[in-house]
Amino acid sequence: MKKLIIPLCVLLITLFTVLLDGDCLAQEQISGGWTLAAVTKPEVVAAAHFAVAEQAKVIEKELKTATKLSLVTIISAEEQVVSGMNYHLALKVKLNGKRKKAEATVWWQAWNKDAPYKLTAWKWK
């Protein structure tokens, strides 16, 4: 019986350490890390459409000409809990008939009824 105590203690310490590390990882995930989001999730789709519409306005303002920018598909999406929600989106879009890839980050605050979405980044790929 005494021979089993040491291996049993080692096993319990190992299990405790692994479980504690798992809790720390879960805490990091909750406190602002990026996680994958389904590209069909309604909030992701809405954020993607908003990003494309806002970027079209930016292009038209810069070029001072009508621009047709439309969403083709959402390639991938990640979300991050902040004061609201950040969505990082990889997109396929059509710019004046030509397919292009872009990345967009949209900040969403559901309680902000006047302007719940804000395009915080747009990068052509």
MODELLER restraints for C-alpha pairs under 7 A, 6 or more apart:
rsr = mdl.restraints
at = mdl.atoms
rsr.add(forms.Gaussian(group=physical.xy_distance, feature=features.Distance(at['CA:32:A'], at['CA:80:A']), mean=5.61, stdev=0.5))
rsr.add(forms.Gaussian(group=physical.xy_distance, feature=features.Distance(at['CA:32:A'], at['CA:81:A']), mean=5.17, stdev=0.5))
rsr.add(forms.Gaussian(group=physical.xy_distance, feature=features.Distance(at['CA:32:A'], at['CA:82:A']), mean=6.06, stdev=0.5))
rsr.add(forms.Gaussian(group=physical.xy_distance, feature=features.Distance(at['CA:33:A'], at['CA:80:A']), mean=5.81, stdev=0.5))
rsr.add(forms.Gaussian(group=physical.xy_distance, feature=features.Distance(at['CA:34:A'], at['CA:78:A']), mean=6.01, stdev=0.5))
rsr.add(forms.Gaussian(group=physical.xy_distance, feature=features.Distance(at['CA:34:A'], at['CA:79:A']), mean=5.46, stdev=0.5))
rsr.add(forms.Gaussian(group=physical.xy_distance, feature=features.Distance(at['CA:34:A'], at['CA:80:A']), mean=4.70, stdev=0.5))
rsr.add(forms.Gaussian(group=physical.xy_distance, feature=features.Distance(at['CA:35:A'], at['CA:78:A']), mean=5.30, stdev=0.5))
rsr.add(forms.Gaussian(group=physical.xy_distance, feature=features.Distance(at['CA:35:A'], at['CA:79:A']), mean=5.44, stdev=0.5))
rsr.add(forms.Gaussian(group=physical.xy_distance, feature=features.Distance(at['CA:35:A'], at['CA:80:A']), mean=6.49, stdev=0.5))
rsr.add(forms.Gaussian(group=physical.xy_distance, feature=features.Distance(at['CA:36:A'], at['CA:77:A']), mean=6.07, stdev=0.5))
rsr.add(forms.Gaussian(group=physical.xy_distance, feature=features.Distance(at['CA:36:A'], at['CA:78:A']), mean=4.36, stdev=0.5))
rsr.add(forms.Gaussian(group=physical.xy_distance, feature=features.Distance(at['CA:36:A'], at['CA:79:A']), mean=6.35, stdev=0.5))
rsr.add(forms.Gaussian(group=physical.xy_distance, feature=features.Distance(at['CA:37:A'], at['CA:77:A']), mean=5.25, stdev=0.5))
rsr.add(forms.Gaussian(group=physical.xy_distance, feature=features.Distance(at['CA:37:A'], at['CA:78:A']), mean=4.97, stdev=0.5))
rsr.add(forms.Gaussian(group=physical.xy_distance, feature=features.Distance(at['CA:37:A'], at['CA:79:A']), mean=6.05, stdev=0.5))
rsr.add(forms.Gaussian(group=physical.xy_distance, feature=features.Distance(at['CA:38:A'], at['CA:77:A']), mean=6.63, stdev=0.5))
rsr.add(forms.Gaussian(group=physical.xy_distance, feature=features.Distance(at['CA:39:A'], at['CA:45:A']), mean=6.83, stdev=0.5))
rsr.add(forms.Gaussian(group=physical.xy_distance, feature=features.Distance(at['CA:39:A'], at['CA:74:A']), mean=6.06, stdev=0.5))
rsr.add(forms.Gaussian(group=physical.xy_distance, feature=features.Distance(at['CA:39:A'], at['CA:76:A']), mean=6.04, stdev=0.5))
rsr.add(forms.Gaussian(group=physical.xy_distance, feature=features.Distance(at['CA:39:A'], at['CA:77:A']), mean=5.87, stdev=0.5))
rsr.add(forms.Gaussian(group=physical.xy_distance, feature=features.Distance(at['CA:44:A'], at['CA:87:A']), mean=6.94, stdev=0.5))
rsr.add(forms.Gaussian(group=physical.xy_distance, feature=features.Distance(at['CA:47:A'], at['CA:106:A']), mean=6.25, stdev=0.5))
rsr.add(forms.Gaussian(group=physical.xy_distance, feature=features.Distance(at['CA:49:A'], at['CA:71:A']), mean=6.77, stdev=0.5))
rsr.add(forms.Gaussian(group=physical.xy_distance, feature=features.Distance(at['CA:51:A'], at['CA:104:A']), mean=6.65, stdev=0.5))
rsr.add(forms.Gaussian(group=physical.xy_distance, feature=features.Distance(at['CA:51:A'], at['CA:106:A']), mean=6.67, stdev=0.5))
rsr.add(forms.Gaussian(group=physical.xy_distance, feature=features.Distance(at['CA:51:A'], at['CA:119:A']), mean=5.85, stdev=0.5))
rsr.add(forms.Gaussian(group=physical.xy_distance, feature=features.Distance(at['CA:52:A'], at['CA:69:A']), mean=6.72, stdev=0.5))
rsr.add(forms.Gaussian(group=physical.xy_distance, feature=features.Distance(at['CA:52:A'], at['CA:70:A']), mean=6.45, stdev=0.5))
rsr.add(forms.Gaussian(group=physical.xy_distance, feature=features.Distance(at['CA:52:A'], at['CA:71:A']), mean=6.46, stdev=0.5))
rsr.add(forms.Gaussian(group=physical.xy_distance, feature=features.Distance(at['CA:54:A'], at['CA:119:A']), mean=6.97, stdev=0.5))
rsr.add(forms.Gaussian(group=physical.xy_distance, feature=features.Distance(at['CA:56:A'], at['CA:67:A']), mean=6.54, stdev=0.5))
rsr.add(forms.Gaussian(group=physical.xy_distance, feature=features.Distance(at['CA:56:A'], at['CA:69:A']), mean=5.62, stdev=0.5))
rsr.add(forms.Gaussian(group=physical.xy_distance, feature=features.Distance(at['CA:59:A'], at['CA:67:A']), mean=6.99, stdev=0.5))
rsr.add(forms.Gaussian(group=physical.xy_distance, feature=features.Distance(at['CA:60:A'], at['CA:66:A']), mean=5.69, stdev=0.5))
rsr.add(forms.Gaussian(group=physical.xy_distance, feature=features.Distance(at['CA:60:A'], at['CA:67:A']), mean=5.77, stdev=0.5))
rsr.add(forms.Gaussian(group=physical.xy_distance, feature=features.Distance(at['CA:67:A'], at['CA:96:A']), mean=6.39, stdev=0.5))
rsr.add(forms.Gaussian(group=physical.xy_distance, feature=features.Distance(at['CA:68:A'], at['CA:95:A']), mean=5.81, stdev=0.5))
rsr.add(forms.Gaussian(group=physical.xy_distance, feature=features.Distance(at['CA:68:A'], at['CA:96:A']), mean=4.98, stdev=0.5))
rsr.add(forms.Gaussian(group=physical.xy_distance, feature=features.Distance(at['CA:69:A'], at['CA:93:A']), mean=6.84, stdev=0.5))
rsr.add(forms.Gaussian(group=physical.xy_distance, feature=features.Distance(at['CA:69:A'], at['CA:94:A']), mean=5.53, stdev=0.5))
rsr.add(forms.Gaussian(group=physical.xy_distance, feature=features.Distance(at['CA:69:A'], at['CA:95:A']), mean=4.58, stdev=0.5))
rsr.add(forms.Gaussian(group=physical.xy_distance, feature=features.Distance(at['CA:69:A'], at['CA:96:A']), mean=6.34, stdev=0.5))
rsr.add(forms.Gaussian(group=physical.xy_distance, feature=features.Distance(at['CA:70:A'], at['CA:93:A']), mean=5.54, stdev=0.5))
rsr.add(forms.Gaussian(group=physical.xy_distance, feature=features.Distance(at['CA:70:A'], at['CA:94:A']), mean=5.21, stdev=0.5))
rsr.add(forms.Gaussian(group=physical.xy_distance, feature=features.Distance(at['CA:70:A'], at['CA:95:A']), mean=6.76, stdev=0.5))
rsr.add(forms.Gaussian(group=physical.xy_distance, feature=features.Distance(at['CA:71:A'], at['CA:92:A']), mean=6.45, stdev=0.5))
rsr.add(forms.Gaussian(group=physical.xy_distance, feature=features.Distance(at['CA:71:A'], at['CA:93:A']), mean=4.54, stdev=0.5))
rsr.add(forms.Gaussian(group=physical.xy_distance, feature=features.Distance(at['CA:71:A'], at['CA:94:A']), mean=6.47, stdev=0.5))
rsr.add(forms.Gaussian(group=physical.xy_distance, feature=features.Distance(at['CA:72:A'], at['CA:92:A']), mean=5.30, stdev=0.5))
rsr.add(forms.Gaussian(group=physical.xy_distance, feature=features.Distance(at['CA:72:A'], at['CA:93:A']), mean=4.85, stdev=0.5))
rsr.add(forms.Gaussian(group=physical.xy_distance, feature=features.Distance(at['CA:72:A'], at['CA:94:A']), mean=6.52, stdev=0.5))
rsr.add(forms.Gaussian(group=physical.xy_distance, feature=features.Distance(at['CA:73:A'], at['CA:91:A']), mean=6.00, stdev=0.5))
rsr.add(forms.Gaussian(group=physical.xy_distance, feature=features.Distance(at['CA:73:A'], at['CA:92:A']), mean=5.21, stdev=0.5))
rsr.add(forms.Gaussian(group=physical.xy_distance, feature=features.Distance(at['CA:73:A'], at['CA:93:A']), mean=6.93, stdev=0.5))
rsr.add(forms.Gaussian(group=physical.xy_distance, feature=features.Distance(at['CA:74:A'], at['CA:90:A']), mean=6.17, stdev=0.5))
rsr.add(forms.Gaussian(group=physical.xy_distance, feature=features.Distance(at['CA:74:A'], at['CA:91:A']), mean=4.68, stdev=0.5))
rsr.add(forms.Gaussian(group=physical.xy_distance, feature=features.Distance(at['CA:74:A'], at['CA:92:A']), mean=6.34, stdev=0.5))
rsr.add(forms.Gaussian(group=physical.xy_distance, feature=features.Distance(at['CA:75:A'], at['CA:90:A']), mean=5.24, stdev=0.5))
rsr.add(forms.Gaussian(group=physical.xy_distance, feature=features.Distance(at['CA:75:A'], at['CA:91:A']), mean=5.34, stdev=0.5))
rsr.add(forms.Gaussian(group=physical.xy_distance, feature=features.Distance(at['CA:75:A'], at['CA:92:A']), mean=6.80, stdev=0.5))
rsr.add(forms.Gaussian(group=physical.xy_distance, feature=features.Distance(at['CA:76:A'], at['CA:89:A']), mean=5.94, stdev=0.5))
rsr.add(forms.Gaussian(group=physical.xy_distance, feature=features.Distance(at['CA:76:A'], at['CA:90:A']), mean=5.16, stdev=0.5))
rsr.add(forms.Gaussian(group=physical.xy_distance, feature=features.Distance(at['CA:77:A'], at['CA:87:A']), mean=6.79, stdev=0.5))
rsr.add(forms.Gaussian(group=physical.xy_distance, feature=features.Distance(at['CA:77:A'], at['CA:88:A']), mean=5.71, stdev=0.5))
rsr.add(forms.Gaussian(group=physical.xy_distance, feature=features.Distance(at['CA:77:A'], at['CA:89:A']), mean=4.60, stdev=0.5))
rsr.add(forms.Gaussian(group=physical.xy_distance, feature=features.Distance(at['CA:77:A'], at['CA:90:A']), mean=6.36, stdev=0.5))
rsr.add(forms.Gaussian(group=physical.xy_distance, feature=features.Distance(at['CA:78:A'], at['CA:87:A']), mean=5.71, stdev=0.5))
rsr.add(forms.Gaussian(group=physical.xy_distance, feature=features.Distance(at['CA:78:A'], at['CA:88:A']), mean=5.13, stdev=0.5))
rsr.add(forms.Gaussian(group=physical.xy_distance, feature=features.Distance(at['CA:78:A'], at['CA:89:A']), mean=6.57, stdev=0.5))
rsr.add(forms.Gaussian(group=physical.xy_distance, feature=features.Distance(at['CA:79:A'], at['CA:85:A']), mean=6.73, stdev=0.5))
rsr.add(forms.Gaussian(group=physical.xy_distance, feature=features.Distance(at['CA:79:A'], at['CA:86:A']), mean=5.52, stdev=0.5))
rsr.add(forms.Gaussian(group=physical.xy_distance, feature=features.Distance(at['CA:79:A'], at['CA:87:A']), mean=4.58, stdev=0.5))
rsr.add(forms.Gaussian(group=physical.xy_distance, feature=features.Distance(at['CA:79:A'], at['CA:88:A']), mean=6.28, stdev=0.5))
rsr.add(forms.Gaussian(group=physical.xy_distance, feature=features.Distance(at['CA:80:A'], at['CA:86:A']), mean=5.00, stdev=0.5))
rsr.add(forms.Gaussian(group=physical.xy_distance, feature=features.Distance(at['CA:80:A'], at['CA:87:A']), mean=6.56, stdev=0.5))
rsr.add(forms.Gaussian(group=physical.xy_distance, feature=features.Distance(at['CA:84:A'], at['CA:108:A']), mean=5.61, stdev=0.5))
rsr.add(forms.Gaussian(group=physical.xy_distance, feature=features.Distance(at['CA:84:A'], at['CA:109:A']), mean=4.52, stdev=0.5))
rsr.add(forms.Gaussian(group=physical.xy_distance, feature=features.Distance(at['CA:85:A'], at['CA:107:A']), mean=5.78, stdev=0.5))
rsr.add(forms.Gaussian(group=physical.xy_distance, feature=features.Distance(at['CA:85:A'], at['CA:108:A']), mean=5.11, stdev=0.5))
rsr.add(forms.Gaussian(group=physical.xy_distance, feature=features.Distance(at['CA:85:A'], at['CA:109:A']), mean=6.54, stdev=0.5))
rsr.add(forms.Gaussian(group=physical.xy_distance, feature=features.Distance(at['CA:86:A'], at['CA:105:A']), mean=6.72, stdev=0.5))
rsr.add(forms.Gaussian(group=physical.xy_distance, feature=features.Distance(at['CA:86:A'], at['CA:106:A']), mean=5.64, stdev=0.5))
rsr.add(forms.Gaussian(group=physical.xy_distance, feature=features.Distance(at['CA:86:A'], at['CA:107:A']), mean=4.47, stdev=0.5))
rsr.add(forms.Gaussian(group=physical.xy_distance, feature=features.Distance(at['CA:86:A'], at['CA:108:A']), mean=6.20, stdev=0.5))
rsr.add(forms.Gaussian(group=physical.xy_distance, feature=features.Distance(at['CA:87:A'], at['CA:105:A']), mean=5.47, stdev=0.5))
rsr.add(forms.Gaussian(group=physical.xy_distance, feature=features.Distance(at['CA:87:A'], at['CA:106:A']), mean=5.16, stdev=0.5))
rsr.add(forms.Gaussian(group=physical.xy_distance, feature=features.Distance(at['CA:87:A'], at['CA:107:A']), mean=6.43, stdev=0.5))
rsr.add(forms.Gaussian(group=physical.xy_distance, feature=features.Distance(at['CA:88:A'], at['CA:104:A']), mean=5.80, stdev=0.5))
rsr.add(forms.Gaussian(group=physical.xy_distance, feature=features.Distance(at['CA:88:A'], at['CA:105:A']), mean=4.42, stdev=0.5))
rsr.add(forms.Gaussian(group=physical.xy_distance, feature=features.Distance(at['CA:88:A'], at['CA:106:A']), mean=6.62, stdev=0.5))
rsr.add(forms.Gaussian(group=physical.xy_distance, feature=features.Distance(at['CA:89:A'], at['CA:103:A']), mean=5.51, stdev=0.5))
rsr.add(forms.Gaussian(group=physical.xy_distance, feature=features.Distance(at['CA:89:A'], at['CA:104:A']), mean=5.16, stdev=0.5))
rsr.add(forms.Gaussian(group=physical.xy_distance, feature=features.Distance(at['CA:89:A'], at['CA:105:A']), mean=6.19, stdev=0.5))
rsr.add(forms.Gaussian(group=physical.xy_distance, feature=features.Distance(at['CA:90:A'], at['CA:102:A']), mean=6.00, stdev=0.5))
rsr.add(forms.Gaussian(group=physical.xy_distance, feature=features.Distance(at['CA:90:A'], at['CA:103:A']), mean=4.57, stdev=0.5))
rsr.add(forms.Gaussian(group=physical.xy_distance, feature=features.Distance(at['CA:90:A'], at['CA:104:A']), mean=6.64, stdev=0.5))
rsr.add(forms.Gaussian(group=physical.xy_distance, feature=features.Distance(at['CA:91:A'], at['CA:101:A']), mean=5.67, stdev=0.5))
rsr.add(forms.Gaussian(group=physical.xy_distance, feature=features.Distance(at['CA:91:A'], at['CA:102:A']), mean=5.23, stdev=0.5))
rsr.add(forms.Gaussian(group=physical.xy_distance, feature=features.Distance(at['CA:91:A'], at['CA:103:A']), mean=5.98, stdev=0.5))
rsr.add(forms.Gaussian(group=physical.xy_distance, feature=features.Distance(at['CA:92:A'], at['CA:99:A']), mean=6.82, stdev=0.5))
rsr.add(forms.Gaussian(group=physical.xy_distance, feature=features.Distance(at['CA:92:A'], at['CA:100:A']), mean=5.77, stdev=0.5))
rsr.add(forms.Gaussian(group=physical.xy_distance, feature=features.Distance(at['CA:92:A'], at['CA:101:A']), mean=4.61, stdev=0.5))
rsr.add(forms.Gaussian(group=physical.xy_distance, feature=features.Distance(at['CA:92:A'], at['CA:102:A']), mean=6.42, stdev=0.5))
rsr.add(forms.Gaussian(group=physical.xy_distance, feature=features.Distance(at['CA:93:A'], at['CA:99:A']), mean=5.64, stdev=0.5))
rsr.add(forms.Gaussian(group=physical.xy_distance, feature=features.Distance(at['CA:93:A'], at['CA:100:A']), mean=5.39, stdev=0.5))
rsr.add(forms.Gaussian(group=physical.xy_distance, feature=features.Distance(at['CA:93:A'], at['CA:101:A']), mean=6.15, stdev=0.5))
rsr.add(forms.Gaussian(group=physical.xy_distance, feature=features.Distance(at['CA:94:A'], at['CA:100:A']), mean=6.05, stdev=0.5))
rsr.add(forms.Gaussian(group=physical.xy_distance, feature=features.Distance(at['CA:101:A'], at['CA:124:A']), mean=6.16, stdev=0.5))
rsr.add(forms.Gaussian(group=physical.xy_distance, feature=features.Distance(at['CA:101:A'], at['CA:125:A']), mean=5.19, stdev=0.5))
rsr.add(forms.Gaussian(group=physical.xy_distance, feature=features.Distance(at['CA:102:A'], at['CA:122:A']), mean=6.98, stdev=0.5))
rsr.add(forms.Gaussian(group=physical.xy_distance, feature=features.Distance(at['CA:102:A'], at['CA:123:A']), mean=5.52, stdev=0.5))
rsr.add(forms.Gaussian(group=physical.xy_distance, feature=features.Distance(at['CA:102:A'], at['CA:124:A']), mean=4.34, stdev=0.5))
rsr.add(forms.Gaussian(group=physical.xy_distance, feature=features.Distance(at['CA:102:A'], at['CA:125:A']), mean=5.12, stdev=0.5))
rsr.add(forms.Gaussian(group=physical.xy_distance, feature=features.Distance(at['CA:103:A'], at['CA:122:A']), mean=5.70, stdev=0.5))
rsr.add(forms.Gaussian(group=physical.xy_distance, feature=features.Distance(at['CA:103:A'], at['CA:123:A']), mean=5.14, stdev=0.5))
rsr.add(forms.Gaussian(group=physical.xy_distance, feature=features.Distance(at['CA:103:A'], at['CA:124:A']), mean=6.45, stdev=0.5))
rsr.add(forms.Gaussian(group=physical.xy_distance, feature=features.Distance(at['CA:104:A'], at['CA:121:A']), mean=5.35, stdev=0.5))
rsr.add(forms.Gaussian(group=physical.xy_distance, feature=features.Distance(at['CA:104:A'], at['CA:122:A']), mean=4.44, stdev=0.5))
rsr.add(forms.Gaussian(group=physical.xy_distance, feature=features.Distance(at['CA:104:A'], at['CA:123:A']), mean=6.43, stdev=0.5))
rsr.add(forms.Gaussian(group=physical.xy_distance, feature=features.Distance(at['CA:105:A'], at['CA:119:A']), mean=6.12, stdev=0.5))
rsr.add(forms.Gaussian(group=physical.xy_distance, feature=features.Distance(at['CA:105:A'], at['CA:120:A']), mean=5.55, stdev=0.5))
rsr.add(forms.Gaussian(group=physical.xy_distance, feature=features.Distance(at['CA:105:A'], at['CA:121:A']), mean=4.95, stdev=0.5))
rsr.add(forms.Gaussian(group=physical.xy_distance, feature=features.Distance(at['CA:105:A'], at['CA:122:A']), mean=6.63, stdev=0.5))
rsr.add(forms.Gaussian(group=physical.xy_distance, feature=features.Distance(at['CA:106:A'], at['CA:117:A']), mean=6.63, stdev=0.5))
rsr.add(forms.Gaussian(group=physical.xy_distance, feature=features.Distance(at['CA:106:A'], at['CA:118:A']), mean=5.60, stdev=0.5))
rsr.add(forms.Gaussian(group=physical.xy_distance, feature=features.Distance(at['CA:106:A'], at['CA:119:A']), mean=4.58, stdev=0.5))
rsr.add(forms.Gaussian(group=physical.xy_distance, feature=features.Distance(at['CA:106:A'], at['CA:120:A']), mean=5.67, stdev=0.5))
rsr.add(forms.Gaussian(group=physical.xy_distance, feature=features.Distance(at['CA:107:A'], at['CA:117:A']), mean=5.65, stdev=0.5))
rsr.add(forms.Gaussian(group=physical.xy_distance, feature=features.Distance(at['CA:107:A'], at['CA:118:A']), mean=5.14, stdev=0.5))
rsr.add(forms.Gaussian(group=physical.xy_distance, feature=features.Distance(at['CA:107:A'], at['CA:119:A']), mean=6.42, stdev=0.5))
rsr.add(forms.Gaussian(group=physical.xy_distance, feature=features.Distance(at['CA:107:A'], at['CA:120:A']), mean=6.69, stdev=0.5))
rsr.add(forms.Gaussian(group=physical.xy_distance, feature=features.Distance(at['CA:108:A'], at['CA:116:A']), mean=5.45, stdev=0.5))
rsr.add(forms.Gaussian(group=physical.xy_distance, feature=features.Distance(at['CA:108:A'], at['CA:117:A']), mean=4.59, stdev=0.5))
rsr.add(forms.Gaussian(group=physical.xy_distance, feature=features.Distance(at['CA:108:A'], at['CA:118:A']), mean=6.57, stdev=0.5))
rsr.add(forms.Gaussian(group=physical.xy_distance, feature=features.Distance(at['CA:109:A'], at['CA:116:A']), mean=4.84, stdev=0.5))
rsr.add(forms.Gaussian(group=physical.xy_distance, feature=features.Distance(at['CA:109:A'], at['CA:117:A']), mean=6.52, stdev=0.5))
rsr.add(forms.Gaussian(group=physical.xy_distance, feature=features.Distance(at['CA:110:A'], at['CA:116:A']), mean=5.47, stdev=0.5))
